[in-house]
Amino acid sequence: VQPDMYPGNCWAFKGSQGYLVVRLSMKIYPTAFTLEHIPKTLSPTGNITSAPRNFAVYGLDDEYQEEGKLLGEYVYDQDGEPLQMFPVMEKNEDAFQIVELRIFSNWGHAEYTCLYRFRVHGKPAE
């Protein structure tokens, strides 16, 4: 999940469903998320079926929490820009230091899903 857009230099997981939990450097009030994948033009196969499709983002109070607070459900558009921004959909008053990215499907790759970059945007909690 580093800023490297070289084909294959991604955080891959088996199948089309998975999750990633990120601890931020401080508590924030999330405002948006960005998800980035390589464009089709850089893909050796000419497609990006391993890109995430349907996903949701949750705020967690601690890493042991089973079900966090839903911040939004989204679709990454494989035909859109490589970097796509998604605003927080579910308004809440809570600040979070831990954010979970849960991927429900990809664009058709049978074996794995690739994440190139995921960012959390927000305002620092006082």
Secondary structure, 3 states (H helix, E strand, C coil): CCCCCCCCCCEEEECCCEEEEEEEEEEEEEEEEEEECCCHHHCCCCCCCCCECEEEEEEECCCCCCCCEEEEEEECCCCCCCEEEEECCCCCCCCEEEEEEEECCECCCCCEEEECEEEEEEEECC
